[in-house]
Amino acid sequence: MGEIKISEQDIMNALCLYIADKKQVSPYEVEIELMYDDDYGFSAESHVSGRKQILITVNIIEAIRFWLDTEMNMDPFAAGIELVLDENEGIIAFVR
């Protein structure tokens, strides 16, 4: 398997699916905002049914692994995942 680039939109979709699975709601009920901070790194904020949850980098990686497994039919644990802040594309991920 070569390197795969995952777009910011696909990361947000992965988080929506991941949170929806955890909370037993439709992915359409989940709102996600991706964030980056120089001190804390990557994080995301999810909103479901009026409740807010902060997700840290490890949760984002776990969501991407869930997405790779369920949507891309790839072995989620055979891949190394790196989050990157790109000037033009926002927060993206590389799967190796």
C-alpha positions, -999 to +999 in steps of 0.1 A: +000+000+000+013+034-009+007+067+009-028+080+009-038+116+016-070+121+035-087+155+030-100+177+058-136+169+047-129+131+049-115+136+084-146+154+094-168+127+079-147+101+098-153+119+130-191+122+123-193+084+117-171+076+147-192+099+171-225+086+156-214+051+162-204+058+198-236+078+206-259+056+186-273+085+165-273+093+128-241+109+114-263+137+102-269+147+138-232+152+145-215+186+140-177+186+139-152+215+141-115+206+136-089+228+154-052+232+157-033+249+185+005+254+187+006+243+223-020+215+223-018+202+187-048+188+169-083+185+184-119+186+174-152+197+189-183+176+184-219+187+190-246+160+193-281+167+207-269+200+223-240+184+240-204+193+233-174+169+234-137+178+229-117+152+210-079+150+212-054+138+186-057+101+196-095+103+192-091+117+157-067+089+148-091+064+162-119+079+141-098+078+110-090+041+117-128+035+121-134+052+088-106+032+070-122+000+083-159+007+077-158+029+046-126+021+028-124-016+037-087-013+047-070-029+076-070+001+101-041-012+122-017-019+093-015+018+086+005+046+102-015+078+104+000+113+106-020+145+110-007+175+092-016+212+092-014+223+056-015+260+046-038+255+017-058+223+025-063+227+063-059+197+085-052+166+065-038+131+072-014+108+055-019+071+058+012+050+052 
